[in-house]
Amino acid sequence: MALSPTQRTLRALRNRGLICEIVEKFISFPSPGHRKDLFGIIDILALSQDGIIGIQSCGDSFGQHLQKIKETELTEEWLNTPGTSLELWAWSKRKRKLSKGYSKDLYWQARVEVITLENLHEDHTGRL
């Protein structure tokens, strides 16, 4: 069975030696249910030497999740809280690059974007 983006992120964080935990929850009513992120933006909390990292984890829908983070009122509150940071991890399959081209072998890679107060109001091309 394939791992979810959240499970891939947990594995990568734990491989880096970080303590982490899922903080999104499943709300079963109304049917069929939905997931609720912590503060509307965080799926995973990780403890690092620099503080607490809030992580939004997704598949290849980077732009949609980045927009959600930017539109959520509590994002700035989170970023203004001392000792916290915010990251967006978007997972997608990539082809291995070989010396003579690309292999048919695929692997998972995360695009990790650190969200800061400075880049919160930029579009994802880096422009204001």
N, C-alpha and C positions, 0 to 999 in steps of 0.2 A: 504494500500500500504506500502511495506517495505521501511525503511529508507536506504539511501545510506551510505557508510562509511563516507563520508564528513558530512552528516547531523547528523550521530551518534556522530562524533567528535565535531561538533559545540554544540550539546546538552550537551555533557560531559563537555566541556570547560565552557559553560555558567552556568552550575550547580555548577562549582567551582568559579563562580563570575567573570570570565574573560570576557573582551570585545574582540570579535573576528569577523573576516569577511573572506569570501571566496575571494581568489585572483587568482584562476585559471579562465581561460575564454574558451569559446567554439568558435572555428574557424569553420565556416560553409563551407568554400571552401578550397580545392576541396571536392566534395561530397564523402562520407557521413559526412564529418567533423571530427574534433578531438579536444581534450582538450589540452590547453597549460598552464602549470604550471608557476608560477612566478619564474624566473631564472632557469626554468627547474626542480625545486625540491620542490616547495612550493604550497600547495593547500589552506592553511588557515594561516592567521596571527592572533596572539593573543597577547594582551597587558597584561603583568604581572608586579608585583613590581620589578622583576629582569631585565626587558627589554622586547624585542620583541621576541616571539617564532614563528619560521617558522615551519609549520607542513605539512608533507606529509601523506595523509590518504588513506588507501586502504582496500580491503577485505583480504582474506587469502593469498595474494601473497606477503608476507613479503620479501622473498629473492629477488624477482625481483625488488621490489621498493628500497630495500637497495642497490642493485647493481647499480641501476640508480643513486641514490644519490652519491655513491662513484665514478661513472664515469663522473659525471657532473662537468665541469670545475669551475663553480661558487660556488660549495659547500664550498671549502676552503675560498674563498672570503667572503662568508656569515659568516662562523665560525670565521674568523679573524676580523669581524666588531664588535667593542665594543657594548655591550648591546644586542647582538643577541644570540639566541640558535636555535637548530634544533632538531625536534623530528619526528619519524616515528610511526604512529599509524596504526596497522593492526587489523582489527575486524574479529572475528570468533564466531560461536555458540559453547557453552559449555553445558555439562550436569551438572545439580546440583548434588553435592555430598551430600548424606544423611548418617546417621549413619550406615545404613544397605546396603550401596551400592550407585548406581547412580539412579537418577530419570529419567523419560522420559521427564521431564520438561527441556526445553532449554532456555538459556539466552545468550545475546551478551556480549562479553568481549573483551577489547582492549589490545593488546600487545604493550606497549609503549617503544620505544628504543630512548634514548637520544644520538644523534650523536655528537661526539666531535672530535677535531683535533687528540686527542690521539687514539680514536678507529676507525677513518675514514679508516685507511689502514689495519685494522684487518679483517679476515673473520668473519662470524657471530658465530663462535665457540669461538672467543676471541683470536685466534692465529694470529700472523703477517704473 
